[in-house]
């Protein structure tokens, strides 16, 4: 089948009759089968997707199709899809079936998107490598000995390998942007509260955001305008009106931006090729007439510890509901209620999830609450204020998405601190609550993808998407005209 660079081109062929939704679904199903060794999907809804595709083909012929008609989407295994399995890639939710559609999922369906399956991830979205899944690790297509990033690794690999056109993931500390960087695609984490969290399994409730993967900015803009916005089921979601991101991307005027970049990219801790490729982008921006300045962020050393103190505390609270009493896995070797709780949680939660629950319980305990949790909340407010102050002065802040390219499977599993350092640059957007995006920025000497991250002020996704498209096109040769 013809390869499509964007959903806009798919829609064009669907409308003129040279392509059908059924053909598109069959193409993606063939890719899923061909690439099944990558372990990106936990469930594939093939027959259901084909049936839905037939219905949408009729809608297209009748002129009644929604704006996402023909868009084939995969969803991370933390999003509720009614009457379909939902496990957060964990043994503790064995056999659980979602009772309702999450708001983001429902809005996709309302506009005639086709959901093709649920995607593998780190257990309860806790991880930076997708090695923590109860169903085994996801493999990186570029080099199957390396991780695809986490926690939304399956979602990133599925888009990277054309198993679907778009994926929905979740981003608590970089779980969309980091795998996007490792897989050479685009990954957006919007402003906290831009998309309803109703139907998203909670990890860290004040950090969690639903994010979007695609190979291009245009698809992300269209999906964002469909799934964002107010929701009666989520009291924390923003009531702000949702712009027409896709239209603003087309009609945006060329302008000169004021851009800051984090001076830490000059640090020796950053992989050489990442530093060199980002420096090229910075130089290209300057050549194009944009103002680009180096800045220091004095709180950089405090961002990662603040994130892990607060996110583990929230994880400890959120995951207390999984006890084996009402649903999911229940240990068979129990003799009373206390042993039921202990054995079920010990047997069914993976080591990384157990570690974070224990850390969170510790920082919330009576003797340490003020020393850790309360203090981290105060530091978080300072980080947000300082970040927003910079974004009042600059349109964007540029930084690496990750300190290295994709590392080897097993390379950091014995040292959690090394693994957590993979989130060094991505957690700031979550701690501050601002939007961030990772876009491709070349490859390293081994051909592994590099990502560059851009963050901007609250609810300025439209400007962020416009700039991201500009950044992707920098250094590209001009098209040849005949």
Secondary structure, DSSP 4 states (H G I P E B T S, - for coil): ----SSHHHHHHHHHHTS--HHHHHHHHHHHHHHTGGG--EEEE-HHHHHHHHHHHHHHHHHT---TTTT-EEEEETTB--TTSB--TT-GGGTT-B-SS--HHHHHHHHTT-EEEEEE--SGGG--SSS---TT----BTTBTTB---SSSHHHHHHHHTTS-SEEEEEESSSTTHHHHHHHTSEEEE--TTSB--TTB--SSTTT-EEEEEESSHHHHHHHHHHHBS--TT-TTS--SPPP-HHHHHHHPPP---EEEEEGGGGSTTS-HHHHHHHHHHHHHHHHTT-EEEEE--TTHHHHHHHHHHHHHHHHHHHGGG-SSSSSS---SS-SSHHHHHHHHHHHHS-HHHHHHHHHHHHHHSTTTIIIIIIHHHHHHHHHHHHHHHHHHH-SEEEEES-SSSPPBTTSSTT-HHHHHGGGTTTHHHHHHT--EEEEEEEE-TTS-EEEEEEE-STT-HHHHHHHHHHHHHTTPPPPP--
